[in-house]
Amino acid sequence: MPTNVTAQYRAAEAAYRAAKTIDERRAALEEMLATVPKHKGTEKLQADIKRRLARLRQEAERRPSHKGHSVHVEPEGAAQVVLLGPPNAGKSSLLAALTHATPNIADYPFATTKPQPGMMRFEDVQIQLVDLPPITAEHMDTWLPNVVQTSDAAVLLADPSNQDTLAGIEIIRERMAAVHLPLVGELPEGVDPREMPLPTLLVITKADLVGPGDLEVLEELYGQIYRTVRFSATKHIGHQQFRIDLWKLLQLIRVYTKPPGKKAERSDPFVLHIGSTVHDLADRIHADLAGKLAYARVWGGKIEGQRVSRDFELRDRDLVELAT
């Protein structure tokens, strides 16, 4: 946790740890979000609070009720990423091409009627992709925002072979903003606590079916907002670039650990946010370990077994040996 948080924030955090009910935890998290200093150094903390808030809201909605039903997709892997798009934009084809999922792929609108998750491998981690029903000006499933708000990022799909694709993209952006889930290229500073901006990657599908000019139009219009990827499910265009750009968008790192005196095995990494420290890693493993942590040794890049403090900022693929 940053050392420059306010006394009000610390009090709210203590209330959160002591909370017994969902409502008490939610009130404490809302107070934490309202009182945490708003600057670049607390972006990771703000994002974590928002994710916890979203999950509490969804948990509350899943409690027995006589008001219809809610939908939940259990997160798996390093991150959960939702696929958003207008009808027939290629969401299900992308999911089938990159995961082992077998969604219903059809050339008619609204073939997808419920969330369809699938696990995509990126090097030594798995990322969960969730195909969602299409969004139009006339229709958006009532449960869909609840699934979106608990995800870590979004993929917005655009089909350049469809003459209405620009309108379709804008409708989705507007509808997500209307439910306080604006689709952004990167998390902005000083966000209204009521907003939950979602980092978004724009994927231009069916890239093999149109000319370069059609692709460039979308890239020129949205390239200043989103990172863009040209993609074809059938011609294997952009598959690896999609994985790379999505990993960059998620702002995550992989960290490997080894017991003192044991051989290093770079497998089964801990996945942390960029900016995480040795202390954050220890806390992820176990709270007691974080409290007893004295120092660590790190291997990675030009560093070979260097002794570092608990505040040392970790990088992707670092190997860490914790000492108590």
N, C-alpha and C positions, 0 to 999 in steps of 0.2 A: 504494500500500500504506500502511496506517496507520503513523504514526511511533512508536506506543507498543507495537509487537509485541516479544516477548521475544527474547533471544539464541538460545534453543532454537528458536524459530520461524524466525529468520533462517538458522540452520544447516540446518534441515529444508528450507527453500526452496532453499538452495544445493545440497543433495543432490538435490532434485527436478530442478533445472536440469542437473545433471551426470549424472543417471540415464540408463542406456542400455537398460534392459529395462522391460517392463510391471510386473513385480514390484517393481523398484527404485523406479519412479515411484509405484506404489501405496503402498509403505511410507513414502516421503517425504511423500506427501499425508496419510496417516493421522497421521503425526507433526505435520504442520502443523496439522491439525484439532484434535489433542489439546492443542497448545501455544498456539494463538492465543487472546488474551484474549477472554472471552465477555461482550460488552456490545453495546448497540445500534449503536455506531459500527463494529463489525466484522461486522454481519449480512450485508452484501453480500459480504465476503471469505469468510465461512463458507459461504454459499450457493454461491459460485464453486468452492470447494474440494470441496464435496459433489458438485457437478455433474461436476467432472473425475474424481473418484473413481468415480462411477457409470459414466461413459463408459469408464474403464479396465477396470472389472469386466466390462462388456458386451463390450469388445474382447477380453478374455481368454477369455470364454465363446465367442466366435466363432472362436477358433483351432481347427484341426482336432482332432476328438475322435471317439471311438467311442461316446459316450454321447448318442445322439439328436441333436437339432438345436436351434438357438436362432433367435430372430426379432429382426430389427433394422429400425427405421424411421429412415432418414437424415433428420436435422433439416434443415429449410429455413425461410427467413424469419426474422422477428424473434424467434420463440419457438415451441416445440413444446408443444401442449396435448392431453392425452388425454381422451377421452370415456368415462366410466364409468357403468354403470347396470345394473339387472336386465333380464331379457328384456322386449322390447317397450316399453321406456321412451321410445323416440323418438330414440335416438342417430343412427341412419342418416338419419332424416328431417331432423334438425338439420344434419347434415353436408351433405346434398344441398341444403338451403335456403340455406346460407351460403357454399358453395364450388361449384366446378365438378365436384366428384367425383360419381360415379354409383354409390353403394353399392347393394347388394341390399336393398330395403325390402320387408318382408313382415310379415303379421300373425300369424306363428307364431314360437315361440322359437328362438334361436340361428341366425337367418338370417345373422348376421355370424360368420364363422369365422376370419378373419385380419385383421390391421390394415389399415385403409383410410384413407390420408391424403388431405387436401384443403387447399387454400390459401384462407384467408379474408382479404379486404382490409379493413383498418381505416385509413381516410384514405390516407396515403401509405406504409403498410407492409403486409406480408403476415404473417399468423400461421398456422402449420400446425396444423390440427385432425386428430386421429387417432382414428377410430372403432375401438373394441376389442370383442371378443366379450363378451357379458353375463357377469355374475358372480352365482352363486347359492350357497346353502349347500352344495350337492352338487358344484358344479363351478366351477373357475377354471383356465384354461389355464396350464400350468406356466411358459410363457415370458412370460406377461402382466406379472408384476412387474418383469421386466428392462426391458420397454418403458416401464412407468410410471416407474421410478426415474431414467431418463435424460431425462424430460420436465421442462418448466419449471413447469407447473401442470396442474390437472385440472378437468374439468367433471363434476359429479355430477348425473345426471338423475333426476328423480322424476316419475312419472305419477300425478296425483291421481285419475284415473278408475279406477285399479286399487286394489282394496281391500287388497291386500297391499303397497302401496308403502312404508309405514313399515318393515315388516319387511325389505323389499328394500334400503332405504337402510342400515339398521343392519348387515345382513349384509356389505355392501360396505365400510362403515367398519371393521367388525371384521376382515375378511379383509385389508384393506390395513394395518391396524395390526399384525396378526400377522406380516407380512413386513417390518416396520419402515418402512412408508410411510404414516404417519398422514395423513389428509386434514384439513387445518386451514384456518381462515379467513384467517389471516396467520401468518407465521413467528414462532414464540415465541423468547424469549431463553433462553440456557442449555440448549440441546438436547443430549441424550445423543448422543455421536458415532456411536453405532450406529444412531440414528434418522435418517431422511431425510424430514422432514415436507414435504408437498406443498400449496402454496396452492391452494385449491379454491373454485370458484363453483358454487352450487346452482341448477340450472335446473329450473323447474316446467313440464313440457311439457304439450301438449294443453290449454292454458289456455282454449281456446274450447269445450271439451267438458264443462266442469263449472261449477258455480256459484261465486260469490265465496267462500262459506264454506269450500269444499274447498281453495281456494288459501290462504286465511288460516290454516287449520290448519297447513299445512306451513311457512308463513312464521313463525308463532308458535313452532313447535317448533324450527326451525333458524335463524331469523333472527338469534339471538344468537351463532351459531357462524359462519355463512357469509353472504356477500352473496348475495341471491336475485334471480332474474329470472323473470318470467312469460313464457312463450314458446309460440307456436304456429307450426309450420312452414307450415301451409296458409293461415292467416289473416294472416300477416305481423305477428303480435303479438310484440313484444320483440326483434326482429332487431337494431335499432340499439342498444337498451339492452344487449343481450348483448355487442356489440362494445365498447361504452364500458366496461362493468363488467369485462370480461375484461382490457382494457388497463390499467385501474386495478389489478386484482389482480396483474398481472405486474410492477408497479413499474418500468416502463421509461420512458425519455425518448428523444425524437428530436433529434439534433443535426446541423446542417448546417455544412459547411465551405466556405471560399472561399480561393483563393490571394491573396496580397497584391496590391493594385492591380487585381484583376479584379472583374467584375460578379458580384453574388451571385445564385445560383440555388438556391432552396429545393426541391431534389429529391434523391432517393436519399440519405436521411439515414443517419447512423450511429446504431445503437440501443444505448443504454447503460442501466445500472441507475440508478435514482434515487440521488443522492448522489455520482455520478461527477464527477470534476474535469477541468480542462483537461488535466492530465497524463495522466489515464486515456484521454482522447480521443486524445492524441498517441500513446500506447502502442498503442492499438487500430489506428491507421493504420500505424505502424512503430516498432519498438523503438528504432531509431537516432534517429528524430525525437523521441521522448520524452527521450532523453539530451541532445539538443542544444537542446531547447526553452528559450527565454528568457522569453517572455511571450505573451499573446494579446490580441486585441481581440474583444469580444463585442457582438452586436446581439440584442436580445430584450426584450420588455416595455418598461420605461422606460429600459433601457440602450441607447445608440446609439453603438457603436464604442468603448466604454470599455476602456481598457487594464487587464488583470487579470493576476494572478499564476498560476502553474501549479497552485496549490491552489484556485483559484476553482471553486466548485460550480456545475455547469451545470444548466439547467432545460429542460423540454420546449420544443422549437422554437427554441432558441438558435441563432444563426448565429455561427460562430467563425472567426477568421483567426489562424493560428498563426505565430509569429515565432521564428526561431532566431538 
